[in-house]
Amino acid sequence: MSGRSVVRLICGALFCTALFAAPLIFVATAGAQQPDAAKPDAPKTDAPKTDAPKTDASKPSDTPASAGGAPAAAPAPASAPDLKTKLGRAPKDIPLIDPCKSAHPPSYCNVKD
Amino acid sequence: MSKTEPPSRSDRLSRVLSYLVAITTILGIPVGLYGYYSSQQANRVNRTFDFYKDFRSDTLQKDFSLLVEQWNAKAADVEALLEKNDEAGLGQLVTSLLQSDEAQTALAQLVLFFDETYSCVDKALCDNNAAFALLKNPADQIFYMYGSYLTTVRQHNPNYATGILKVRGLSKSWSLL
């Protein structure tokens, strides 16, 4: 191979690298978005395992069964306070009130480090 | 007129081989780099998930549940104070919730946990987006329940509970991988 063809080959290789790198970067970017979308799934699968509401969720199914299995008990409660009134006690790991979402949020809600 | 000789078999073979080498190099470098950075990213996500598993472990869940239960027990009082816009009263109520040793220990454990978590994210050993997805919500919950106490302590010791505030303030970041 002559010197000119070697230069041509190197130039071609560089050009092709640029050509291939662009779609690869694009693929990498697209791949970055997929794990982001998949990340929330991880807690979703874990949540039923560890979250205390699981035990709470089992309770309403018991109560309606004893009360004749009324289908009205099946829908999930719309808000945490409703959950408390239906179960008679609050869930263990869901705070019932978020002061920062109240009509008069305390000043500490705006604190940012 | 010069007579051009047809390329010999070895010439043709060497040309094909050189093309193959070039193509392998061209494809190999970006793919290799992508693989390397992907594995680094996967390690960061795994490390963050380990923190999440720690948070969901019995010890920290007990602490978290204790704080939530205490807060929920006073839900009616909190609601009344919020309606009156009585911030000082809310602060006193929260402080009273943290009088017991158990509650203090529970809060201290959670503060320590979030300090460690944020330290990991800050030093790029853990993944920002995974921490955002998994731990921002608990940090938010702790802060809105006991934020008045935390901010009071922070007035004297600005480094206290920095982790909770930082994790609470995490936002999704764009990344190539």
Interface residues (C-beta under 8 A of the other chain):
Chain A: M1 L9 G12 A13 C16 T17 F20 A21 L24 I25 V27 A28 T29 G31 A32 P35 D36 K39 P40 A42 P43 D46 T50 A52 P81 K84 A90 P91 K92 D93 I94 P95 L96 I97 D98 P99 C100 S102 A103 H104 P106 S107 Y108 C109 V111 K112 D113
Chain B: S14 R15 S18 A22 I23 T25 I26 L27 I29 P30 V31 Y34 Y37 S38 Q41 V45 F49 Y52 R56 Q61 F64 S65 V68 E69 W71 N72 A73 A75 V78 E79 L82 E83 N85 E87 L90 N129 A130 A133 L134 Q141 Y144 M145 G147 S148 L150 T151 R154 T162 L165 K166 G169 K172 W174 S175 L176 L177
